[in-house]
Amino acid sequence: MQDLIARADKAARLLNNRGETIAVAESSTGGLIAASTQSYALLLAQTARQRFSATWAVAESGATGPTGNRYGDPAGHSCIAVAGRSERAITLETGSSDRLGNMHAFTAAALDLLLDVLAGDAAASA
């Protein structure tokens, strides 16, 4: 859990220093961050960003386990997206049915993706 807190703190400091806001929409991270395809995750992030008038949004949709979801995704499958001035979506497959382990992995991937997109945006703006 401490590694997640460190990632979230880093993202919060970057956003705070830039005077920017973020919205979160999530499905399978159990609240540790907020149809399971990259396109759907990106739409979820775009909608959350617009709905909450945020500068950035991160969204996740998937199946934590121990079984898959009703859309046919296996446990350990997650699509994660960031929307803002830059947008990116990824798919994560852990290959595990460990619910808590997947929640942690999904959250870490979402925060890492957010940090990567924020860093790219800062470099492009410089």
N, C-alpha and C positions, 0 to 999 in steps of 0.2 A: 504494500500500500504506500510506503514511503516514496518509492520511485514514481508513483502516479502523482503524489502530492508535489514532488519536485518538478515534474513536467507541467502540471497545471499552474504552479506558481510562476514558472518561467513564461508561459503563455500569458498569464494575467499581467505580469510586469511589462511585457512587450506591448500588450494592448493598452494598458494604463498609460505608459509613457507616450504612446501615440494618440491618446485621447479617443480611442476606438472602443466599440462595444461588440459583444458576441451573443448569439442565441444558440441554443443546443436543442436538437431533436434526436432522440435515441429510441431504440427498440429493444436491444438485447444486452446492454451493458448494465442492466439492473439499477440504473440511476447513478452509476459512478461517473459518468461524464456530464443523456436525454436522447410486399412483392419482391424485396432482397436482391436488387441489381444496383450497379453503380449509377445508372440513370435515375433510379428511384431515390437512392441516397442523395444524389445531387439535387433532385427536385425537392426533397425534404429539407435540405439545407437552404436552398433558395427561398422556399416558402417561409421557413422559420426566420430567415434574415429579413425578408420583407414584412412579415407579420409583426415582428418585434422592433422594426426600424433599427436593426443592428448593423454595424459595419461588417461583421463577419458572422458566419454560422457554421456549426459542425453538426453533421447528422450521421446516424448509424442505423442499419437495419440488418438483421441476421437471425441466427439460431445459436443460442448459447449452449444448449444441451439440457439434459442428457440425450434428448432426441432431436431430430430435425424439426423444421417448422412446416406449417400447412402449405407452403409454396414449393416444397420439395427440396429445400436446402438442407444439407446434412448439419449435424451439430458441429460447431467450430467454424461455420461460414458467416462472414460479415462483410457488408459493403459500407464503406465510410466515405464521406464527402465533406469538403470545405467549400463554402461559397463566400465570395466577397469580391474585391477588385480582381483577384485571381481565383480560379476554381479548379479543383482537382478531386478525383474520386479514385478509390482503390478497392480491391477485393482481398480479404484476408481469409485464408483457410488454415486453421490450426491442426486439423485432423484429429481433434480430441473431443470427447464427449463430457469432459470435466467442466461443469457449469461455472464454478467460481474461477477456475483457471482461464476459461474463455472470456468471462467478464473482464478479467484483468488484462488479458491480451488485447481484446477489442478496445478497451479504454486507452491502453498504452499506445496502440496504433493510431487511434483518433487524435490523441494529444501530439504524437510525433508528426502526423500529417499536418495538423494545424501549425505547429512550430516550423515545419519545413516550408509551408505556403507563406507564412508570415515573413520568414527570412528571405524568401524569393521576392516577395512584394517589396520589402525594405531595400533590397539590392536594386530592384528595377526603378525604385523611386529616387535612389541616390544619384 
